[in-house]
Amino acid sequence: MALAVAITSILAMLTSLSLPSLLAVAATLIGTTAAYFGGKLARFERSGEPIPKMFGVIAWGTLLVPVVAVGVIIADFALSDKIAWSLGCAGLVCNVTFSASLLSGRVPQQFSAAVAGWLPVAFMVGSLSSLGALGLGAVVALLIGRYQHRLQVERRRKDQARERVRNRAEDILRDYEETGHGWFWETDRRGQLTYISKSVSKALGRSTEELLQCPFTELFDLGRDEEEGERTLAFHLSSRSSFVELGVKANVQGEQRWWSISGRPAYDNFGNFLGFRGSGSDLTEKKRNQESVKRLAQFDSLTGLANRLQMQQTLEKILNAPNELRRECSVFLLDLDRFKQVNDTLGHPAGDALLKFVSQRLERVVGKDGRVGRLGGDEFKVIIPGHTERERLAQIAHEIIHSLSQPYTIDGQRVMIGASVGVAIAPYDGTTSESIIRNADLALYAAKDGGRGRYHFYSNELHSAVEERSKLERDLRDAIGDGGLELHYQPVVTSDSSEIAGFEALLRWKHPQQGWLSPAKFIPIAEDTGLISTIGEWAIRTVCNDLASWPEHIRCAVNVSALQFANPQLPTVITNAIAAAGIQPSRLELEITESVFLNDDAGTEAMFVALKRIGVRLALDDFGTGYSSLGYLKKAPFDKIKIDQSFVRGATQPGNRNGAIISSITNLADSLDMETTAEGVETLDELDLVRNLGCSHVQGYIYSKPVPLAQANLLVQQGPTIEAKGPRSAREARSKMLRKVVLEHGGEFYNATIRNMSPGGAMIEGLYNVPPGTTFNIAISASLVVRATSIWSRDERMGVEFAERLDTKATNLTDFQLVSQDNDRDQRLSA
């Protein structure tokens, strides 16, 4: 402003070509001085420090004095006619305009300067019209200034509000960037970065300055075309279209990191493309969680194998393949044998470890031939795609069973399990996943029924077996309701006096169409369907009622299944049956197998306590054939141990160890003050053996087979002793056959036929009246010649004894024409 005052004075002198008056000189000096100090005050004002009120008045004066000084200079030159009034008015207008521009945004000062600029002229002219015009102008300026001031205040308030919003948004975005929740980016029209958050440069290990002017796509690893996000990013950038939350892989070295990016194109007011602006966020954890969830949905969490869902999807994909030739596959269903025993004895952690070992062995055996999956529990599935010969499938199944049957070491303990395998082949055994799985399941059950540790291919006959089982279940339910079941009684005899000490009640069912059925055929059905509890309760009540008609010293044993034993109502059932029959509780003997100890918990012990409180006797049935621990004998209050018939069978044969086992059991029972019963005694030499080994009781065909109640009553009436009747010694099981053989004796050759054979000898037909003791060389096949001696001869038949026992399992006898298996003894034992 000081420069404006000086310039005004100089221009006035040049225009008028005359020197200024003393008034003009004084105005010039005062105006420039005030302007100079006004600048100083303005800088102090802008410092933001508090300004005293008097200081503000002085500052206001320094603003107005230069304006007034200019007005005085112009008015002095114009009134003295040194310059024309037109030039003077132009100078006054310039003065007011210039001061207004300098005071922009300060409305009161602006209008004060406008009035001050015209004030010297009005006063120096001195007329009423000039003073009136000045007054009118001042009033108008005041009104306009007041209005402008109000507008300015409102505008400032809005600007401050916008500023607060802008500052808040900037703070939020800054925090958003600095905390790592997200980041921002901007590119120019060429796709070069013009802005990028520091968190991105830090993650990439590069400086922000280095990233600027680099292509935006350089931030990402776009090498793989299969990712949807990586394809569409290039598309959107080239087509200048918006995109939202695209997942892309970050170009970060040494780790897997994923980002989610969004962006939109930016345009100026003329529609020209400026580039892209957008944001991004870290998608790594979400991606990992998604992959984890996907893995959990597709894989077994324990073994890492494909789970039931993925195996189902794999099978359906094969069966629904567009090419019919690619719809062939083979499905193996596996079930582990004795796995529950491991789980119950060693605990679930050991069971989990075992499942991991099993899965590893399965994958090694199957290899690249197929996919292995776990369905749950101890069930596994193998899918082998494509056409595979049955011989190869049989080989794989055999290798699976062999591998899984090898010992495992878990927590320092040696564990042995087995496996059963069912095989179904598509499309021959089904064209849908449901039918294939169902048929493989039927094959698995057939393998289990065959003795476990086997494999079985599906065949149509298996459906017949299932239908037969279903019909048998319905018939069994009808038999229970109609009283079609009955009990037969087999005597239990004291070994020293041959007196009848009691009976064992054995369940029998005469089927309306099939006749007498073995319990081994319908008892498993009763256990699977839950009918065993109803049958067991009926058997206990029937036995108690039958005991009431026998002498007081006669006891009767009844079998209790593991399912019955686990029923908390069993003591109540027994108590009610004993009370209804009016017998002594000690006359009822409950035979319990070792399987009840597989769940060795408080419930098992409590059940034993409850049963002994009633007063019934407890017998441990089939001792030594089930649970492998003897620890339960310390707690279980048994009165008797029953020696299983598998130990009696063959005990009299030379070199057989069963006798030593029987002796050990009897010594153990004597030490625990328990009785012993040898089951399944059939021959006189077996009877002598068990007596000599200390068994207190004997049960078997040597005395009587199980008989109906009427015959049992007759045995009691004819007692108290019962005579042992049976063969002198046991004969080995033999196979019936028709086999042409050649016999050589003394250089002569004879044609004959083997009618039956055992490992120790055979019955031969075709030679008459052969003296006992005659030796022969018998050519059973082209590669098998055995030496034998005749021990009896009747008509054209003779019995021979082999010089060395023939191992029929290890010998290749597949060229024999087998007719039937002599199972008479087995049928009696199962009965």
Secondary structure, DSSP 8 states (H G I E B T S, - for coil): -HHHHHHHHHHHHHHHTS---HHHHHHHHHHHHHHHHHHHHHHHHHTT----HHHHHHHHHHHHHHHHHHHHHHHHHHHTTSS-HHHHHHHHHHHHHHHHHHTTT-HHHHHHHHHHHHHHHHHHH--HHHHHHHHHHHHHHHHHHHHHHHHHHHHHHHHHHHHHHHHHHHHHHHHHHHTTS-EEEEE-TTSBEEEE-HHHHHHHTS-HHHHTTSBGGGGB----TT-HHHHHHHHHHHHT--EEEEEEEB--TTS--EEEEEEEEEE-TT--EEEEEEEEEE-HHHHHHHHHHHHHHHB-TTT-SB-HHHHHHHHHHHHT-SSGGGG-EEEEEEEEESHHHHHHHH-HHHHHHHHHHHHHHHHHHHGGGSEEEEEETTEEEEEEES---HHHHHHHHHHHHHHHTS-EEETTEEE--EEEEEEEEETTT-SSHHHHHHHHHHHHHHHHHTTSS-EEE--THHHHHHHHHHHHHHHHHHHHHHT-EEEEEEEEEETTT-BEEEEEEEEEEEETTTEEE-HHHHHHHHHHHTTHHHHHHHHHHHHHHHHTTS-TT-EEEEEE-HHHHT-TTHHHHHHHHHHHHT--GGGEEEEEEGGGGTT-SHHHHHHHHHHHHHT-EEEEEEETSS----GGGGTS--SEEEE-HHHHTTTTSTT-SHHHHHHHHHHHHHHTT-EEEE----SHHHHHHHHHTT-SEE-STTT---B-HHHHHHHHHH-SB----S-SS-----EEEEEEEEEEETTEEEEEEEEEE-SSEEEEES--S--TT-EEEEEEETTEEEEEEEEEEETTEEEEEESS---TTTS--TTS-EEEE--HHHHHHH-
